[in-house]
Amino acid sequence: MKSEEFFIKAKDLVKGYALEHLDKSDTVSEVLEAYIVWFNYTLGNMKALVSTTLLDGMYYEVTYNSDKKELYLDVYKKFENKCYSLNEPVQTTIFDFIEDSNV
């Protein structure tokens, strides 16, 4: 399978899944679209992270196994987005872990 064909199949798969699993609180005022966020091709296998125009926090991982000619769909929900500054050192010692584990 070429990458262009994979993109079409991945977006169609995600769009179909999203439409089948709409939550009652989801409103589809526009045409629902799926789009590729990230793509990787390694040794004949392909993987894409796919999202939709729904504001539901869901994202999808589509993997193509070229040996078996199979597509796999993993579905995830985004719960949180936190920022951690790497400019400030974390003040954690081994003793913090020991106290937390009640050893």
PyMOL commands that set and color helices and strands:
alter all, ss='L'
color gray80, all
select helices_A, chain A and resi 3-20+94-101
alter helices_A, ss='H'
color red, helices_A
select strands_A, chain A and resi 34-42+45-52+58-65+70-77
alter strands_A, ss='S'
color yellow, strands_A
deselect
rebuild
show_as cartoon
